[in-house]
Amino acid sequence: MKDALRIAGYAGTVLLLFGLLAFAFSGNFDLWTAVHVAGGGILVSAALATNLGEVLRAVAAQGTRQRAAAVTGTLVFTALLVTINVLAARFPKTWDATESKVYTLGDKTASILGGL
């Protein structure tokens, strides 16, 4: 039973993160995003509530400074990844790396497309 609750906690974390990332990338909070966030929150809450004693023991086993450093590093790294992904999704950029510039529009084509 404890293993099932532990797996439910992991699954809830994944669902919660997918819901938050879907909202960050799309900018709208639709039904599927709400299902991911709510389902993930419920699973994580249930796993923490039934396993609170073990969670507190595991947190207390390490030193406070080490925990703070680990949490801070994790939060900074996660924030950096989310920021980079959101910026990459909102401002897509492509490069033509071929030698003969096969995938680059010519000046005439660009002017015609600009006039549309």
C-alpha positions in Angstrom: 0.0 0.0 0.0 2.8 2.4 0.8 4.5 1.7 -2.5 1.3 2.5 -4.3 0.9 5.8 -2.5 4.6 6.6 -3.3 4.0 5.9 -7.0 0.8 8.0 -6.8 2.8 10.9 -5.3 5.3 10.7 -8.2 2.5 10.5 -10.8 0.8 13.5 -9.1 4.0 15.5 -9.3 4.3 14.7 -13.0 0.6 15.6 -13.6 1.0 18.8 -11.7 4.1 19.8 -13.6 2.5 19.0 -16.9 -0.5 21.1 -16.1 1.6 24.1 -15.0 3.9 23.8 -18.0 0.9 23.5 -20.4 -0.5 26.7 -18.9 2.9 28.4 -19.2 3.3 27.5 -22.8 -0.2 28.0 -24.1 -1.2 30.9 -21.9 -4.8 29.6 -21.4 -6.2 27.4 -18.6 -8.4 25.0 -20.4 -10.2 21.8 -19.1 -7.2 19.5 -19.6 -4.9 21.8 -17.8 -7.3 22.0 -14.9 -7.6 18.2 -14.8 -3.8 17.9 -14.8 -3.4 20.5 -12.0 -6.3 19.2 -9.9 -5.5 15.5 -10.3 -1.8 16.1 -9.6 -2.6 18.2 -6.5 -4.9 15.6 -5.2 -2.4 12.7 -5.7 0.5 14.7 -4.2 -1.6 15.8 -1.2 -2.9 12.2 -0.6 0.7 10.8 -0.8 2.0 13.4 1.6 -0.9 13.1 4.0 -0.6 9.3 4.3 3.2 9.3 4.4 3.9 12.5 6.5 5.9 10.7 9.2 8.4 9.3 6.7 8.6 12.6 4.8 9.4 14.5 8.0 12.0 11.9 9.1 13.7 12.1 5.7 13.8 15.9 5.8 15.1 15.9 9.4 17.9 13.4 8.6 20.0 15.9 6.7 21.4 19.2 7.9 19.5 22.4 7.5 22.1 24.0 5.4 22.3 21.1 3.0 18.5 21.0 2.6 18.4 24.7 1.9 21.1 24.5 -0.7 19.4 21.6 -2.4 16.0 23.2 -2.5 17.4 26.5 -3.7 19.5 24.9 -6.4 16.5 22.9 -7.5 14.2 25.9 -7.6 16.7 28.1 -9.5 17.4 25.3 -12.1 13.7 24.6 -12.6 12.9 28.3 -12.9 15.7 28.7 -15.5 14.5 25.7 -17.5 10.9 27.0 -17.5 11.9 30.5 -18.4 14.1 29.3 -21.3 11.3 27.0 -22.6 8.6 29.7 -22.4 10.8 32.2 -24.2 11.7 29.6 -26.9 8.0 28.8 -27.3 6.9 32.4 -27.5 9.7 33.7 -29.8 10.6 30.8 -32.1 13.8 31.4 -34.2 15.2 29.3 -36.9 18.6 29.4 -38.7 19.6 28.2 -42.1 22.9 26.3 -41.5 23.3 24.9 -45.0 26.3 26.2 -47.0 24.3 27.2 -50.0 21.5 28.8 -47.9 18.9 26.4 -49.4 16.2 27.2 -46.8 16.6 31.0 -46.9 14.1 33.2 -48.8 15.4 35.3 -51.6 15.0 39.1 -51.6 12.2 39.0 -54.2 10.3 36.3 -52.3 10.6 38.2 -49.1 9.3 41.4 -50.7 6.4 39.6 -52.3 5.5 38.0 -49.0 5.9 41.3 -47.2 3.4 42.9 -49.6 0.6 40.3 -48.8 
